[in-house]
Amino acid sequence: MDNRQLSDVFILIADLSEIKGEIIYKTLAYRKAAESLLNLGRDVNEIWKEGQLEQIPGVGKAISEKIDELLRTGKLEFLEKLEKEVPPTLATWLQVPSLGPKKVVLIWKELGLTSLPELESAARAGKLRGLPGMGEKSEAQILAGIESLKRRSGRLPLGVPTRSYRGSWPPC
């Protein structure tokens, strides 16, 4: 795995943890590690072989153990367990402007939706407005956000977890 792939894994963990309702500090730690891995000046595999993973900013013992497992096996048991609790496709929803983790959880738990096409269909059919704190305006904002995503990339791989940047990240 290269730096970008590892970064993507930690962004996915952060997104799924946020949806799950984990403590914000854990989510922020995974985002910080993802950013550090992405902006690392050298190949993480070299640092791993030197036994210096904890020298990477934002990488402590727990995250270095996860990186080690990923580099040794190509998979991460922690992520596999997390994906059983929270469908990984929900991470894609966080890219939709006006959808935060609380709304994602509300829609997922109340309507059982797990894919972006299902969300779009439900919004077009007026099924979201019956949920607490949501109305026609929320549905319109969600539809506009989905359309914005489609325009931004030219195409949108629906149902596939993708990078989710929050706040001022990535740096310009």
C-alpha positions as CSV (number, residue, x, y, z in Angstrom):
1,M,0.0,0.0,0.0
2,D,1.2,3.5,-0.7
3,N,0.7,6.7,1.2
4,R,-2.5,7.7,-0.6
5,Q,-4.1,4.3,-0.1
6,L,-3.3,4.4,3.6
7,S,-4.6,7.9,3.8
8,D,-7.9,6.8,2.1
9,V,-8.3,4.0,4.7
10,F,-7.9,6.4,7.6
11,I,-10.3,8.9,6.1
12,L,-12.9,6.0,5.7
13,I,-12.3,5.0,9.3
14,A,-12.8,8.7,10.4
15,D,-16.0,9.0,8.4
16,L,-17.5,5.7,9.6
17,S,-16.5,6.5,13.2
18,E,-18.2,9.9,12.9
19,I,-21.4,8.3,11.6
20,K,-21.2,5.7,14.3
21,G,-21.0,8.5,16.9
22,E,-17.5,7.9,18.2
23,I,-15.8,10.5,20.4
24,I,-14.8,13.4,18.2
25,Y,-11.1,13.2,19.3
26,K,-10.8,9.7,17.8
27,T,-12.3,10.9,14.5
28,L,-10.0,13.9,14.4
29,A,-7.0,11.6,15.2
30,Y,-7.7,9.5,12.1
31,R,-8.2,12.6,10.0
32,K,-4.8,14.0,11.2
33,A,-3.1,10.7,10.5
34,A,-4.6,10.6,7.0
35,E,-3.5,14.1,6.3
36,S,0.1,13.3,7.5
37,L,0.3,10.2,5.4
38,L,-0.9,12.0,2.4
39,N,1.6,14.9,2.8
40,L,4.5,12.7,3.9
41,G,7.7,13.5,2.0
42,R,8.6,9.9,1.6
43,D,7.2,6.5,1.1
44,V,5.5,5.2,4.3
45,N,6.9,1.7,3.5
46,E,10.4,2.9,4.1
47,I,9.5,4.5,7.4
48,W,7.7,1.3,8.4
49,K,10.7,-0.9,7.6
50,E,12.8,1.5,9.8
51,G,10.3,1.0,12.6
52,Q,9.7,4.8,12.8
53,L,5.9,5.0,12.2
54,E,5.3,6.8,15.4
55,Q,7.6,9.6,14.2
56,I,4.9,10.6,11.6
57,P,2.9,13.6,13.0
58,G,-0.4,12.4,14.3
59,V,0.6,8.7,14.4
60,G,0.7,7.2,17.8
61,K,0.8,3.7,19.1
62,A,-2.7,2.6,18.1
63,I,-2.6,4.1,14.6
64,S,1.0,2.8,14.0
65,E,-0.3,-0.7,14.8
66,K,-3.1,-0.3,12.3
67,I,-0.6,0.9,9.6
68,D,1.6,-2.1,10.4
69,E,-1.3,-4.5,10.0
70,L,-2.3,-2.9,6.7
71,L,1.2,-3.0,5.4
72,R,1.8,-6.6,6.5
73,T,-1.6,-8.1,5.5
74,G,-3.2,-5.7,3.1
75,K,-6.3,-5.5,5.4
76,L,-7.4,-4.1,8.7
77,E,-9.5,-6.1,11.1
78,F,-10.6,-2.9,12.9
79,L,-12.0,-1.5,9.7
80,E,-13.7,-4.8,8.8
81,K,-15.6,-4.7,12.2
82,L,-16.5,-1.1,11.7
83,E,-17.9,-1.8,8.2
84,K,-20.1,-4.4,9.7
85,E,-21.6,-1.8,12.1
86,V,-21.8,1.0,9.6
87,P,-22.3,0.5,5.8
88,P,-19.2,1.9,4.1
89,T,-21.3,3.5,1.4
90,L,-22.6,5.9,4.0
91,A,-19.2,7.6,4.0
92,T,-20.0,8.9,0.5
93,W,-23.0,10.7,1.8
94,L,-20.8,13.0,3.9
95,Q,-19.7,14.6,0.7
96,V,-23.2,15.8,0.0
97,P,-23.4,19.5,1.2
98,S,-26.1,19.8,4.0
99,L,-25.6,16.2,5.1
100,G,-23.7,15.7,8.3
101,P,-23.3,12.5,10.3
102,K,-26.5,13.0,12.4
103,K,-28.7,13.3,9.3
104,V,-26.9,10.4,7.6
105,V,-27.6,8.2,10.7
106,L,-31.2,9.4,10.8
107,I,-31.9,8.6,7.2
108,W,-30.1,5.2,7.4
109,K,-31.7,4.0,10.6
110,E,-35.3,5.3,9.8
111,L,-35.5,4.5,6.1
112,G,-32.9,1.7,5.8
113,L,-31.2,3.5,2.9
114,T,-27.5,2.8,2.3
115,S,-26.6,4.0,-1.2
116,L,-26.5,7.4,-2.8
117,P,-29.0,6.4,-5.5
118,E,-31.4,5.2,-2.8
119,L,-31.0,8.5,-1.0
120,E,-31.6,10.5,-4.3
121,S,-34.7,8.4,-5.1
122,A,-36.1,8.9,-1.6
123,A,-35.6,12.6,-1.7
124,R,-37.2,12.9,-5.2
125,A,-40.2,10.8,-3.9
126,G,-40.6,13.1,-0.8
127,K,-39.8,10.3,1.7
128,L,-37.3,12.4,3.7
129,R,-39.7,15.2,4.7
130,G,-41.4,12.9,7.3
131,L,-38.2,12.5,9.3
132,P,-37.7,14.6,12.4
133,G,-36.1,17.9,11.5
134,M,-36.4,17.5,7.8
135,G,-38.8,18.9,5.3
136,E,-39.2,19.9,1.7
137,K,-36.3,22.4,2.0
138,S,-34.0,19.6,3.4
139,E,-34.9,17.3,0.5
140,A,-34.2,20.1,-2.0
141,Q,-30.8,20.8,-0.4
142,I,-29.9,17.1,-0.5
143,L,-30.9,16.8,-4.2
144,A,-29.0,20.0,-5.0
145,G,-25.9,18.6,-3.1
146,I,-26.1,15.3,-5.0
147,E,-26.3,17.2,-8.3
148,S,-23.4,19.3,-7.3
149,L,-21.3,16.2,-6.6
150,K,-22.2,14.8,-10.0
151,R,-21.1,18.0,-11.7
152,R,-17.9,18.4,-9.7
153,S,-16.4,15.1,-10.8
154,G,-18.1,14.6,-14.1
155,R,-19.3,11.2,-12.9
156,L,-20.0,9.9,-9.4
157,P,-19.2,6.3,-8.5
158,L,-22.3,5.5,-6.6
159,G,-22.2,3.1,-3.7
160,V,-18.4,3.2,-3.5
161,P,-16.8,4.8,-0.5
162,T,-14.7,7.7,-1.5
163,R,-12.5,10.3,0.1
164,S,-14.5,12.7,2.3
165,Y,-12.9,15.9,3.1
166,R,-14.3,18.0,6.0
167,G,-13.4,21.5,7.0
168,S,-10.5,23.2,5.3
169,W,-8.9,20.0,4.3
170,P,-7.3,19.3,1.7
171,P,-4.9,22.2,1.7
172,C,-5.1,24.3,-1.5
